[in-house]
Amino acid sequence: MTSRAEWIFGYGSLIWRPAFPFAERRWGFVRGFVRRFWQASPDHRGTPAVPGRVATLVPAPRHERCWGVAYQVPAGQLQSVLARLDLREVAGYRRRQVVVESGPGRAPLRPALLYTAEPGNPNFVGAAPLQAIAARVARCRGPSGDNAAYVLRLAEALGRAGGHDPELVVLARLGSGDVGADQPW
């Protein structure tokens, strides 16, 4: 008999690069949060001297949704997966339990864990105009690659799945030149 498997919800790079074993993958969303690029990345998508910007979740009205992917971790592997994710999300993220909804007729996934960066951590930089975030993202690169590639891969993955994130769409357009030739990317 196996123990109860857990779910991990990813809303950033975990969507396309989970880097841990999983038994099942489901697109879904969490209510009451929106994805924002309010977390500095001095370790993955930037450097300590020039940190990039990566996604976190911020509280929003209950009708708001953040789309992402839920991964069911095989029974008995949760602790090793969390140890890997704790290292990956070391720069200010903490675990939080949430309920992930994955569509009509499907039971919500609970408990599900996600990593979120909140105000008060040393890398939380908060809100900024999207053009300023785009300018920062355009010039940053870290051990995990270009910050711009992170934003574009996230936008592409969500677009393919039908996930809705208007701010991410605008940020990706700023980077691709769809908004105007004078944009900072």
C-alpha positions in Angstrom: 0.0 0.0 0.0 1.3 3.5 -0.9 1.0 6.6 1.1 -0.9 9.6 -0.1 0.8 11.5 -2.9 1.1 15.3 -2.8 0.8 17.9 -5.4 3.2 20.8 -6.3 1.8 23.8 -8.2 4.1 25.6 -10.5 3.4 29.0 -12.0 6.8 30.0 -13.3 9.7 27.9 -14.6 8.2 24.8 -13.0 5.7 24.8 -15.8 8.3 23.8 -18.4 11.2 22.6 -16.2 10.0 20.8 -13.1 13.2 18.8 -12.8 11.7 16.3 -10.4 9.8 13.0 -10.8 6.0 13.2 -11.1 3.2 10.7 -11.6 0.7 13.1 -13.2 0.6 16.6 -14.6 -2.5 18.8 -14.7 -3.1 22.4 -15.9 -5.1 24.2 -13.3 -5.3 27.4 -11.3 -5.3 28.9 -7.8 -7.9 31.5 -6.8 -7.2 34.7 -5.1 -3.7 35.2 -6.5 -2.1 36.9 -9.5 1.4 36.3 -11.0 3.7 39.3 -10.8 7.4 39.8 -11.6 8.1 41.4 -8.2 10.9 39.0 -7.0 14.5 39.7 -7.8 16.6 36.7 -9.0 20.2 37.1 -8.0 20.8 33.3 -8.4 19.0 32.0 -11.5 18.0 34.7 -14.0 20.4 37.3 -12.9 23.4 37.9 -10.7 23.9 39.6 -7.3 25.1 42.7 -9.1 22.3 42.7 -11.6 19.4 40.6 -10.4 16.7 39.6 -12.9 12.9 39.6 -12.2 11.0 36.4 -11.8 7.4 35.5 -10.9 5.8 35.3 -7.6 2.2 35.3 -6.5 0.5 38.2 -4.8 -2.9 38.1 -3.1 -5.8 39.3 -5.2 -9.6 39.3 -5.0 -11.1 35.8 -4.9 -12.3 36.0 -8.5 -8.7 36.4 -9.8 -6.9 33.2 -10.9 -3.3 32.3 -11.6 -2.9 29.5 -14.1 -0.1 26.9 -13.9 0.7 23.2 -13.6 0.1 20.9 -10.8 2.4 17.9 -10.5 1.5 14.8 -8.4 4.6 13.7 -6.7 4.9 9.9 -6.4 4.2 8.4 -3.0 7.4 8.3 -0.9 9.3 10.9 -2.9 7.8 14.1 -1.5 10.7 14.8 0.9 13.4 14.4 -1.7 11.4 16.5 -4.2 10.9 19.3 -1.5 14.6 19.2 -0.7 15.4 19.9 -4.4 12.8 22.6 -4.6 14.0 24.2 -1.4 17.4 24.6 -3.0 16.0 25.9 -6.3 13.7 28.4 -4.5 16.2 29.5 -1.9 16.3 33.3 -2.7 13.3 34.3 -0.6 10.5 31.8 -1.5 8.5 29.9 1.1 6.1 27.0 0.9 2.4 27.6 1.1 -0.5 25.2 0.9 -3.2 26.0 -1.6 -6.2 24.4 -3.4 -5.7 23.9 -7.1 -8.7 23.7 -9.3 -8.2 21.8 -12.5 -11.5 22.0 -14.4 -15.2 21.2 -14.3 -16.1 17.8 -12.9 -12.6 17.3 -11.3 -12.2 17.4 -7.6 -9.8 20.2 -6.4 -6.3 19.1 -5.7 -5.5 19.4 -2.0 -3.3 19.8 -0.3 -1.1 21.3 -3.0 2.1 23.1 -2.2 3.5 26.1 -4.0 6.5 28.4 -3.4 5.8 32.1 -3.2 8.0 35.1 -2.4 6.4 37.7 -0.1 7.2 41.2 1.0 9.8 41.2 3.7 12.2 38.7 2.0 15.5 40.4 0.9 14.8 39.8 -2.8 11.2 41.1 -2.9 11.3 44.2 -5.0 7.6 44.9 -5.5 5.7 46.6 -8.1 7.1 48.6 -11.0 5.8 49.8 -14.4 5.9 46.9 -16.9 8.3 48.9 -19.1 10.8 49.1 -16.2 10.4 45.4 -15.5 10.9 44.7 -19.2 14.0 46.8 -19.3 15.5 44.9 -16.3 14.5 41.5 -17.7 16.1 42.4 -21.1 19.5 42.9 -19.7 19.7 40.1 -17.1 21.3 36.7 -17.4 22.2 34.2 -14.7 23.2 30.6 -14.3 19.8 29.4 -15.5 19.8 31.5 -18.6 18.4 34.7 -20.0 15.7 36.5 -18.0 13.9 37.3 -21.2 13.8 33.6 -22.2 12.2 32.9 -18.8 9.4 35.4 -19.5 8.9 34.3 -23.1 8.9 30.6 -22.3 6.3 31.2 -19.6 4.1 33.2 -21.9 4.3 30.5 -24.6 3.5 27.7 -22.2 0.5 29.5 -20.8 -0.7 30.5 -24.3 -0.6 26.9 -25.5 -2.6 25.7 -22.5 -5.1 28.5 -22.7 -4.1 30.1 -19.4 -5.0 33.7 -19.0 -2.5 36.2 -17.7 -2.9 39.7 -19.2 0.2 41.2 -17.4 2.4 38.4 -18.7 1.1 38.8 -22.2 2.0 42.5 -22.2 5.4 41.8 -20.7 6.1 39.2 -23.4 5.0 41.6 -26.1 7.3 44.3 -24.8 10.1 41.8 -25.1 9.1 40.6 -28.6 8.7 44.1 -30.1 5.0 43.7 -30.7 4.2 46.9 -28.8 6.6 49.2 -30.6 10.2 49.5 -31.9 11.3 51.8 -29.1 10.7 49.2 -26.4 13.6 48.3 -24.0 14.2 44.8 -25.2 
